[in-house]
Structures are given as structure tokens and as C-alpha cells.
Amino acid sequence: MPKVAKKQQEPSGPFGDMFPYRETFGIYRELPRKSRQPEDVMRELRSIAREEDARWQTGQISGTYYHGGIEHYAYLNRVFSLFSHVNLLQRDLCPSGTKFEGEVIAMTARMLGAELARENDPQADICGAITSGGTESIILPMLAYREKAKAERAISSPEMVVPDTIHPAFSKGAHFFGIKLIRVPVGPDYLADVDAMRRAIGPNTIAIAGSAANYPHGLIDPIEKLSYLALEAGVGLHVDSCFGGFILPWIAKLGYEIPPFDFRVPGVTSMSCDTHKWGYGLKGASVVLYRNRGLRRRMYFSMTDWQGGLYASPTVPGSRSEGISASTWAAMVTLGEEGYLKATRRIMKAADTIKSGVAKIPELKIIGQPTYCIAFTSDKVDIYHVNDFLAERGWRLNGLQKPAGFHLCVTLPQTLPGVATRFVRDIAAGVEYAKNPPATPARSGAVYGGGAASLDPSMVNELMLAWLDASTEVP
């Protein structure tokens, strides 16, 4: 074994032990002086992976591990390994990259209404690109709308109007690209308030946006009404379907009532849709789609006068591994419609079990009319105490605020036998716990928006920034 830095005996800092493997494997603060045998390194990595996989394989983790099939992941990793070393920037050396990416985009576009869009609008030519994830699939259209408005309307102070349930990636994109993001409070149904958004539109508005579905509550904004608003105002409409694009079409095919949210709606000009969620691909891939090629070109970058030659790239990264595109393609063509429908049927059975069970608990309220992502709140007990209890039972859920709550995003791991019914049983017990909780504030409170602790937002922000520092540094 190589020499490693001296092990610390106790974790330091306010975030607990962010280096739990220090005792087992030590910490590297510099390159080892001698090479290590690959199998020795693999033993270490297998040990870490087994320990971390054991938690989510219980099915008690909200979202994150969307497929949960070890054999499926192993298959995709084998595909990835065939092309992991290939750089998509050099398409002359890897024409297969165009096959994989073009077909992933085409299949995703077809799933999201491209054919019907063309039938209803001869100008529609749904196109797109593969990105590194949902954030990039959101910020690239923001760039495209900014550039389009600058060129066609001479707008130098661009604005975008969105419901305040929209994903934080929109705020990140606004920060990056100098766009004023006008976040409009949602209505009492937790959906985009179209009339309020109409009032927020001004001469500098370049686009509006909605979610299908939104991350906090799993609800679909009224995309058809937002479409009318966008057409009326002469602006673009982006539908963020990172969290729903690869499952809502199959839920609809199973007979559930899903309102139109994709390119079938005439005002929708761009969409984001994550393949690494219910597309069951490897992490680090998403699709951004546009109604026409002219809008897509607004996100491109090209340079003709560099000493190194001509340079052009469609998305934020330059070099990209073809392994991601190949494994995404493999996931989609292996599953096919049959596989996606089968998986969605299992997910909805689990989600329906949870919704019907929680509906019998009078102290809890389900926010809105969700499908696969179910958000819980309460005006009878401190919902964060309920979350504390569930955490003690091994559940890892996603905390919400405004209103206080948490959600369970149902994925294939929750379809394991007994998981859905166990959740209903445990959340009912959590309500009983919250009726007579400890005198101390709920531990979930400080993490999920303040809770009983009512922390100052600036203090919370400083804690989040400190956590980012701690997550990139050795102790």
C-alpha cells in the first residue's frame, strides 16, 4: 500500500463527516510516489461503492437513482467503456457520435410531439442537442432567447418571466447571461399564475417558462395557457421537462389524464428533457430541443480567427466523451416503448398506493394533483418533525419550503415489494411522533428553509456556500 497522509481521528467542521473513508483508506494530499496496482485500487473502489449502493438499494431514497437496476447500470457501463476515450469534438474520427446523438435527439423529439407539431405547423422543425444535464439544457435556451432578442429587437436589458416554482437553473442562467429573471408567485393551486405572469411581461421580455413537471411538487403548469400568453406577447416559451419529459408521455399512454405540455402546443418554442432521469441513462446527459433550427443556432459558439484553426461547438463544453451519448442511445433503444411503459406502470402503481394511503391520514395534505412526485405538507403538525422521524427510519426525502414540506419522487427502487406500503406506515407513525415532538426544533428545519429555527436567509446562504467549500477540500 502507498503512504497516505496522516489520518484524522475526528471529523471537523459544521457539516459532519464529509470524509468517512479516512479511517479505512486515508487521504491523499499529493500524488503517491509509487504507482499502485489497478486491482488494489479496484478493491478500494468496490468497497466504497458497495457501502454507498447499500443505502439506495433499500428503495427508501427519493429520486436520484431512477432505474436502480445493477445489471442495467453494468450494461450501460460496458457500452460507455467502448467509447469513453472518444472526443466528440473530433467528429471526423468518430462519426458514430453523430449517429448516437442524432438518434437520441430524434427519438426524444418524437416522444415530445414533434410529428404532430409538423402536421399543425409546416414551419416546425424540431431539433436539438445533447447536453451535460438539465441545467445546461435550461441555460442554453436562455442564451438563445437573449441572442435572438438582441439581433431582432435590439434588446440590451433582457428579461424572462417565470413562476417561482421554476428550477434554480433559470436563476443560474440569468446570472451567467445578464438576464433579469422575474419570478412570479404561483397561484393557490401551486401552478403558474398566468394572469400574474401576463402583468409581468414588458418590452424587454424575451421569453417565459413553465414546468412539466415542477421539482418541488411534481405538478404540471398550465402550458396551453402559457402558450397563448407567449403567442400573444410575441415571445418564446420554454417548457422545463427535465423532471417529467421521459415519464409523462408514458403515464398518458397508461390512461392517466396528462394535459398537453410539449411541442403539440403551438407556443412551445424549446424544451429541456433529462435522459439521465426516467430515460434511465447514465448521469450527465440531457436533451435540449427547439421548435426550429434558427433558434437552435442562437446557442452555438464559433470562432474563425483563432491561431489554432476553426472552432465551433454546439453546447457549453468543448471536449465531451462519446461514452455518454452511446450509453444514452443504448438505454433508449434497449428499453423501447415497451420497456418505458412497463417501468412507468410499476412506478404509477407504487405512487397510487402512496397517495391513497396518505389521503387517509387527516393531518397530512398532498399538494395539488401529482402523478409520480408527491409533496406533503401539514397545518396540523410540524412537517419537519415528520421528516425527522422518517429519516430515523432510513428514509432520505427532499425537503421543501414555502410551504414547509417534503416530497417523495417515486422511481423504480420504490417499486420493490413492500416499499410503498412501508412508506405509508412510516409516515403515519411520523405524524404521531410530530404530535408530541421533542422540545428542540426539528433537525430538518435548518436544512429545508428554516423551519422552527427561522434562520436568517443570509446566514443560510453563507452555510450553503461553506458547504460547497467543504465538499471540495480535504480535511
C-alpha positions in Angstrom: 0.0 0.0 0.0 1.2 3.5 -0.7 1.9 6.1 2.0 -1.0 8.3 2.6 -1.5 11.5 4.7 -1.9 11.0 8.4 -5.4 10.1 9.4 -7.6 12.4 11.4 -9.4 10.8 14.3 -12.4 13.1 14.4 -14.4 14.8 11.7 -14.1 18.5 11.7 -16.4 21.3 10.6 -20.1 22.0 10.9 -21.3 19.5 8.3 -20.4 16.3 9.9 -18.0 13.7 8.5 -17.6 14.5 4.8 -14.6 12.2 4.6 -16.0 9.0 6.2 -13.3 6.8 4.5 -10.3 8.5 6.1 -10.0 5.7 8.7 -10.2 2.9 6.1 -8.2 4.3 3.2 -6.6 7.5 4.4 -6.4 10.8 2.5 -4.2 11.8 -0.5 -2.9 15.3 -0.4 -0.3 14.7 -3.0 0.4 12.1 -5.7 1.7 8.8 -4.4 5.4 8.4 -5.0 4.9 4.9 -6.4 2.3 3.5 -8.8 -0.4 1.4 -7.4 -1.7 -1.9 -8.9 -5.0 -1.5 -10.7 -6.6 -4.4 -8.8 -5.5 -2.9 -5.5 -7.3 0.4 -6.5 -10.3 -1.5 -7.7 -10.7 -3.3 -4.3 -10.8 0.1 -2.6 -13.3 1.5 -5.0 -15.6 -1.6 -4.9 -15.6 -1.4 -1.1 -16.7 2.3 -1.3 -19.3 1.5 -4.0 -20.8 -1.4 -2.0 -21.2 0.7 1.1 -22.9 3.6 -0.8 -25.1 1.4 -3.0 -26.5 -0.4 0.0 -28.4 2.7 1.1 -30.3 3.5 -2.1 -31.0 -0.2 -2.8 -33.4 -0.2 0.1 -35.8 1.9 -2.1 -36.0 4.5 0.7 -34.3 7.3 -1.3 -36.4 9.9 -3.1 -35.4 10.3 -6.8 -31.7 10.3 -7.7 -31.4 6.6 -8.6 -34.1 6.4 -11.2 -33.6 2.9 -12.6 -31.9 1.1 -9.7 -31.0 -2.0 -11.7 -27.4 -3.1 -11.1 -27.5 -5.2 -14.2 -28.8 -2.3 -16.2 -26.1 0.0 -15.0 -23.5 -2.6 -15.6 -24.7 -2.9 -19.2 -24.6 0.8 -19.8 -21.1 1.0 -18.2 -19.9 -1.6 -20.7 -21.3 0.5 -23.5 -19.7 3.6 -22.1 -16.3 1.8 -21.9 -16.3 1.2 -25.7 -16.4 5.0 -26.4 -15.2 6.6 -23.1 -11.9 7.7 -24.7 -13.6 9.3 -27.8 -13.8 13.0 -28.0 -17.0 14.2 -29.7 -15.2 17.4 -30.7 -13.5 15.5 -33.5 -16.4 14.2 -35.5 -14.2 13.1 -38.4 -12.6 10.5 -36.1 -15.9 9.4 -34.5 -18.8 9.6 -37.0 -20.7 7.2 -34.7 -21.1 10.2 -32.4 -23.5 11.8 -34.9 -25.4 8.5 -35.1 -25.9 8.3 -31.4 -26.6 11.9 -30.7 -28.8 12.5 -33.8 -30.9 9.4 -33.0 -31.3 10.3 -29.3 -32.5 13.7 -30.2 -34.9 12.4 -32.9 -36.4 9.8 -30.6 -36.8 12.3 -27.8 -38.4 14.8 -30.2 -40.8 12.3 -31.5 -41.8 11.3 -27.9 -42.5 15.0 -27.2 -44.8 15.7 -30.1 -42.5 16.6 -33.0 -44.6 14.8 -35.6 -47.9 16.4 -34.6 -46.1 19.8 -34.4 -45.0 19.4 -38.0 -48.6 18.4 -39.1 -50.0 21.6 -37.5 -47.2 23.9 -38.3 -45.2 23.4 -41.6 -42.5 25.7 -40.2 -41.9 23.5 -37.2 -38.7 21.5 -37.5 -37.9 20.1 -34.0 -34.2 19.9 -33.5 -31.8 19.9 -30.5 -28.6 18.9 -28.9 -27.2 16.6 -26.2 -26.1 18.4 -23.1 -24.4 17.5 -19.8 -27.6 17.7 -17.8 -30.7 19.6 -17.0 -29.0 22.8 -16.0 -27.2 23.1 -19.4 -30.5 22.2 -21.2 -32.1 25.2 -19.4 -29.4 27.8 -19.7 -28.7 27.3 -23.4 -32.2 28.3 -24.5 -31.9 31.3 -22.2 -28.8 32.3 -24.2 -30.6 31.6 -27.4 -33.5 33.8 -26.5 -31.2 36.6 -25.4 -29.3 36.5 -28.6 -32.4 36.3 -30.7 -33.9 39.3 -28.9 -30.6 41.3 -29.3 -30.5 40.6 -33.0 -34.1 41.0 -33.9 -35.4 43.5 -31.3 -32.3 45.3 -30.2 -33.0 44.4 -26.6 -30.0 45.1 -24.4 -31.6 44.6 -21.0 -33.3 41.2 -21.4 -36.0 39.9 -19.0 -37.6 36.5 -18.6 -40.8 35.8 -16.7 -41.2 32.5 -14.8 -43.3 31.0 -12.0 -41.3 30.9 -8.7 -41.5 27.1 -8.6 -39.2 27.1 -11.6 -35.9 25.3 -11.2 -32.9 27.2 -9.8 -31.1 26.6 -13.1 -33.1 29.5 -14.5 -31.6 31.8 -11.8 -28.2 30.4 -12.6 -28.7 31.1 -16.3 -29.9 34.6 -15.6 -26.8 35.2 -13.5 -24.5 33.9 -16.2 -26.1 35.7 -19.2 -27.1 39.0 -17.6 -30.9 38.3 -17.9 -33.3 39.8 -15.3 -35.4 36.9 -14.1 -38.9 38.0 -12.9 -40.2 35.2 -10.6 -43.9 35.4 -10.2 -45.7 33.8 -7.2 -47.8 30.8 -8.1 -51.5 30.6 -7.5 -53.2 28.8 -4.6 -53.1 25.6 -6.7 -49.3 25.9 -6.8 -49.4 26.3 -10.6 -48.1 29.1 -12.7 -50.4 32.1 -12.3 -50.9 33.0 -16.0 -52.6 36.4 -15.3 -49.9 37.4 -12.9 -47.3 36.4 -15.5 -49.1 38.4 -18.2 -48.9 41.5 -16.0 -45.1 40.9 -15.5 -44.4 40.9 -19.2 -42.8 44.1 -20.5 -41.0 45.5 -23.6 -37.7 43.7 -22.6 -39.3 40.3 -22.1 -37.5 37.7 -24.3 -39.3 34.5 -23.1 -41.5 33.0 -20.5 -41.3 29.5 -19.0 -43.2 26.8 -17.2 -42.6 23.3 -15.8 -43.8 19.8 -16.7 -43.5 18.9 -14.0 -42.0 21.2 -11.4 -39.5 19.8 -9.0 -41.0 20.9 -5.7 -44.5 19.5 -6.1 -44.4 17.4 -9.2 -47.2 19.5 -10.8 -47.6 20.4 -14.5 -48.0 24.2 -15.1 -50.9 25.2 -17.5 -48.7 25.0 -20.6 -51.6 25.6 -23.0 -52.5 28.9 -21.3 -48.8 29.9 -21.2 -48.6 29.1 -24.9 -51.5 31.5 -25.6 -49.7 34.1 -23.5 -46.4 33.6 -25.3 -48.0 33.9 -28.7 -50.0 37.0 -27.6 -46.8 38.7 -26.4 -44.6 37.5 -29.3 -42.0 35.8 -27.0 -40.6 32.4 -26.6 -41.9 29.7 -24.3 -39.5 27.2 -22.7 -41.0 24.1 -21.0 -38.7 22.7 -18.5 -39.5 19.0 -18.7 -36.2 17.7 -17.2 -38.3 16.2 -14.4 -41.1 14.8 -16.5 -40.3 14.5 -20.2 -39.3 10.9 -20.1 -42.2 9.7 -17.9 -45.3 11.9 -18.6 -45.8 10.6 -22.2 -45.9 7.0 -20.8 -48.2 8.0 -17.9 -50.6 9.4 -20.5 -50.4 6.2 -22.6 -51.4 4.3 -19.5 -54.6 6.2 -19.4 -53.9 8.9 -16.8 -55.1 12.4 -17.6 -52.0 14.4 -18.5 -52.5 17.9 -20.1 -50.6 18.7 -23.3 -47.2 20.1 -22.4 -44.9 19.5 -25.4 -44.4 20.6 -29.0 -48.0 19.8 -29.8 -48.8 23.1 -28.1 -48.1 25.8 -30.7 -46.4 28.4 -28.5 -43.8 26.0 -27.1 -40.5 27.0 -28.7 -38.0 25.0 -26.6 -37.9 22.2 -24.1 -35.4 20.5 -21.7 -35.7 16.8 -21.0 -33.3 14.7 -19.0 -32.3 11.3 -20.3 -30.5 10.5 -17.0 -33.7 10.5 -15.1 -36.6 8.4 -16.4 -34.8 7.9 -19.6 -32.7 5.5 -17.5 -29.4 6.6 -19.0 -26.1 7.3 -17.1 -25.7 10.5 -15.2 -24.5 13.5 -17.1 -26.9 13.6 -20.2 -29.9 15.6 -21.2 -31.6 16.8 -24.4 -32.5 20.4 -25.3 -35.0 20.8 -28.1 -36.0 23.8 -30.2 -39.0 24.3 -32.5 -36.7 25.4 -35.3 -33.1 25.4 -36.4 -32.8 29.2 -36.4 -33.4 29.4 -32.7 -31.1 26.5 -32.0 -28.3 28.3 -33.8 -28.5 31.2 -31.3 -26.9 28.9 -28.7 -23.9 27.9 -30.8 -20.4 29.3 -30.4 -18.0 29.6 -33.3 -14.6 31.3 -33.9 -13.0 31.8 -37.3 -9.8 33.8 -36.4 -8.1 31.6 -33.8 -4.4 30.6 -34.5 -5.3 27.0 -33.7 -7.8 26.9 -36.6 -11.5 27.0 -37.0 -13.5 26.2 -33.8 -17.2 25.6 -33.2 -19.2 23.8 -30.5 -22.9 23.5 -30.0 -23.0 23.4 -26.2 -21.0 24.7 -23.3 -18.3 22.0 -23.1 -15.8 21.6 -25.9 -14.5 18.1 -25.4 -17.1 15.6 -24.5 -16.9 11.8 -24.1 -18.8 9.8 -26.7 -19.4 7.3 -23.9 -22.3 9.3 -22.5 -24.0 9.6 -25.9 -23.5 6.0 -26.7 -24.8 4.7 -23.4 -27.8 7.0 -23.5 -28.6 5.7 -27.0 -28.2 2.1 -25.7 -30.6 2.7 -22.8 -33.3 4.1 -25.1 -33.1 1.5 -27.8 -32.8 -1.4 -25.3 -35.9 -0.3 -23.4 -38.0 0.9 -26.3 -41.6 1.9 -25.8 -42.4 -1.5 -24.2 -39.7 -1.1 -21.6 -40.7 2.5 -20.7 -44.3 1.6 -20.4 -43.6 -1.4 -18.2 -41.4 0.7 -15.9 -44.0 3.5 -15.7 -46.7 1.1 -14.9 -44.8 -0.1 -11.9 -44.0 3.4 -10.8 -47.6 4.6 -11.0 -48.8 1.6 -9.1 -46.4 2.5 -6.2 -47.3 6.2 -6.5 -51.0 5.4 -6.4 -50.5 3.2 -3.3 -48.7 6.1 -1.5 -51.3 8.7 -2.5 -54.3 6.7 -1.5 -52.6 5.7 1.8 -51.6 9.2 2.8 -55.1 10.5 1.9 -56.4 8.6 4.9 -54.1 10.5 7.3 -56.1 13.6 8.2 -53.1 15.6 9.5 -51.3 15.5 6.1 -52.1 17.2 2.8 -50.8 16.3 -0.6 -50.0 19.4 -2.6 -52.0 19.6 -5.8 -52.8 16.6 -8.0 -49.4 15.0 -8.6 -48.5 11.8 -10.5 -45.1 10.3 -9.7 -43.7 13.0 -7.4 -45.8 13.6 -4.3 -45.3 16.6 -2.0 -46.6 16.6 1.6 -47.4 19.4 3.9 -49.5 19.9 7.1 -51.2 22.6 9.0 -51.8 20.3 12.0 -48.2 19.2 12.9 -44.7 20.4 12.2 -44.0 18.6 8.9 -40.2 18.8 9.6 -40.7 16.7 12.7 -42.4 14.1 10.5 -39.4 14.2 8.2 -37.0 13.8 11.2 -38.9 10.6 12.1 -38.7 9.3 8.6 -35.0 9.9 8.5 -34.6 7.9 11.6 -36.4 5.1 9.8 -33.9 5.3 7.0 -35.8 7.4 4.5 -34.0 10.2 2.6 -36.5 12.6 1.3 -36.4 16.0 -0.4 -37.3 19.0 1.9 -39.4 21.9 0.6 -40.3 25.4 1.8 -43.0 28.0 1.2 -44.9 26.0 2.4 -42.9 23.7 4.6 -43.0 20.2 3.4 -41.1 17.4 1.7 -41.6 15.2 -1.3 -41.1 11.6 -2.4 -40.2 11.2 -6.0 -41.2 7.7 -7.0 -38.7 5.8 -9.1 -38.1 2.1 -9.8 -36.4 1.5 -6.5 -39.7 2.4 -4.7 -41.5 -0.4 -6.8 -39.6 -3.1 -4.8 -42.0 -5.3 -2.9 -43.3 -3.6 0.3 -41.6 -0.2 -0.1 -44.7 1.8 -0.9 -46.7 0.3 1.9 -43.8 0.7 4.3 -43.6 4.4 3.5 -47.4 4.9 4.2 -46.9 3.1 7.5 -43.8 5.1 8.5 -45.3 8.5 7.5 -48.4 7.7 9.6 -46.1 6.9 12.6 -44.2 10.1 11.9 -47.3 12.1 12.2 -47.9 10.5 15.7 -44.4 11.4 16.6 -44.9 15.0 15.5 -47.9 15.4 17.6 -45.7 15.3 20.7 -42.2 16.1 19.4 -39.1 16.9 21.4 -38.7 20.4 22.8 -35.9 21.1 20.3 -36.6 22.4 16.8 -36.8 19.8 14.1 -33.4 18.9 12.7 -34.8 19.2 9.2 -35.8 22.8 9.7 -32.4 24.4 9.2 -31.8 22.4 6.1 -35.2 22.8 4.5 -35.8 26.5 4.7 -35.5 27.4 8.3 -38.4 25.6 9.8 -38.8 26.2 13.5 -35.3 27.6 13.6 -36.3 30.6 11.4 -32.7 31.2 10.3 -31.9 34.4 8.6 -31.7 33.9 4.8 -28.2 35.4 4.6 -27.0 33.0 7.3 -28.5 30.1 5.4 -26.8 31.2 2.2 -23.4 31.5 4.0 -23.9 28.0 5.3 -24.6 26.7 1.8 -21.5 28.4 0.4 -19.4 27.0 3.3 -20.8 23.5 2.5 -19.7 23.9 -1.1 -16.2 24.8 0.1 -16.1 21.8 2.4 -17.3 19.5 -0.4 -14.2 20.2 -2.5 -11.5 20.2 0.1 -9.7 17.5 2.1 -9.8 17.9 5.9 
